[in-house]
Amino acid sequence: MPVRCKLTKALFLKIPLGVFLISNCHARNGQPVFAERIAAQGDRQQQWQRILETGAAQRLCLITNSEADFKTMRGAFPRDMDAVERLLVRRERVLARVPN
């Protein structure tokens, strides 16, 4: 079952090898800024460096053992943020027509 928690270095170092880690922060294209399988202990420092570079550290993340959950969460957000913006504009137009 997926778990959401704040991504600290202490937590990161305790996550077992092979578990999936997905950032709750997303790039403009809608994809998580960090989504990887946890590396072996010898490669953790480099992986932590990537987490820092993407801005995912100290933010909410999702930890899961399930590759299906990983694929779902990694692709759960729209890739086309322009489409999202168009939907928001459309929503505002509809709300503007609704009487108070």
C-alpha positions as CSV (number, residue, x, y, z in Angstrom):
1,M,0.0,0.0,0.0
2,P,1.4,3.4,-0.9
3,V,2.6,5.7,1.9
4,R,2.8,9.5,1.7
5,C,5.4,11.2,3.9
6,K,7.9,14.1,4.0
7,L,11.1,13.1,2.2
8,T,14.1,13.6,4.6
9,K,17.5,12.2,4.1
10,A,17.1,10.0,7.3
11,L,13.9,8.5,5.8
12,F,15.5,8.1,2.4
13,L,18.4,6.1,3.8
14,K,16.0,3.8,5.6
15,I,13.9,3.0,2.6
16,P,14.6,-0.6,1.4
17,L,16.3,-1.4,-1.9
18,G,13.9,-1.7,-4.8
19,V,11.0,0.3,-3.4
20,F,9.6,3.1,-5.6
21,L,9.9,6.7,-4.6
22,I,7.8,9.4,-6.3
23,S,7.9,13.1,-5.6
24,N,4.7,15.0,-4.9
25,C,6.3,18.0,-6.7
26,H,5.6,18.2,-10.5
27,A,7.3,19.8,-13.4
28,R,5.4,22.0,-15.9
29,N,4.7,18.9,-18.0
30,G,2.8,17.3,-15.1
31,Q,5.4,14.6,-14.4
32,P,6.9,14.2,-10.9
33,V,10.2,15.9,-10.6
34,F,11.6,12.7,-9.1
35,A,10.4,9.1,-9.7
36,E,12.8,6.3,-9.3
37,R,13.4,2.9,-7.7
38,I,15.5,3.1,-4.6
39,A,19.1,2.3,-5.4
40,A,21.6,0.1,-3.5
41,Q,23.3,1.6,-0.5
42,G,26.5,2.3,-2.5
43,D,24.5,4.5,-5.0
44,R,22.3,6.3,-2.4
45,Q,24.4,9.4,-2.2
46,Q,24.2,10.0,-5.9
47,Q,20.4,9.3,-5.8
48,W,20.1,11.8,-2.9
49,Q,22.0,14.4,-4.9
50,R,19.4,14.0,-7.7
51,I,16.6,14.4,-5.2
52,L,18.2,17.6,-3.9
53,E,18.7,18.9,-7.5
54,T,15.1,18.4,-8.4
55,G,13.8,20.1,-5.2
56,A,12.0,17.0,-4.0
57,A,13.8,16.9,-0.6
58,Q,11.8,18.0,2.5
59,R,8.6,17.7,0.5
60,L,5.8,15.1,0.3
61,C,6.5,11.9,-1.5
62,L,4.9,8.6,-2.2
63,I,6.6,5.4,-1.3
64,T,5.3,2.1,-2.7
65,N,6.4,-1.5,-3.3
66,S,4.1,-1.8,-6.3
67,E,5.3,-1.2,-9.8
68,A,1.6,-0.7,-10.8
69,D,1.2,2.0,-8.2
70,F,4.5,3.6,-9.4
71,K,3.3,3.6,-13.1
72,T,-0.1,5.0,-12.1
73,M,1.2,7.8,-9.9
74,R,4.0,8.7,-12.3
75,G,1.5,9.2,-15.1
76,A,-1.4,10.4,-13.0
77,F,-1.0,14.0,-13.9
78,P,-1.6,15.6,-17.3
79,R,1.4,16.0,-19.5
80,D,0.0,19.0,-21.2
81,M,-0.2,21.8,-18.7
82,D,-1.6,24.1,-21.4
83,A,-4.7,21.8,-21.6
84,V,-5.0,22.2,-17.8
85,E,-4.9,25.9,-18.1
86,R,-7.5,25.9,-20.8
87,L,-9.8,23.8,-18.5
88,L,-9.3,26.3,-15.7
89,V,-10.2,29.2,-18.0
90,R,-13.3,27.3,-19.1
91,R,-14.2,26.6,-15.5
92,E,-13.9,30.3,-14.6
93,R,-16.1,31.3,-17.6
94,V,-18.8,28.8,-16.4
95,L,-18.6,30.1,-12.8
96,A,-18.9,33.7,-14.0
97,R,-22.3,32.8,-15.6
98,V,-23.7,31.2,-12.5
99,P,-25.8,33.7,-10.5
100,N,-24.8,34.4,-6.9
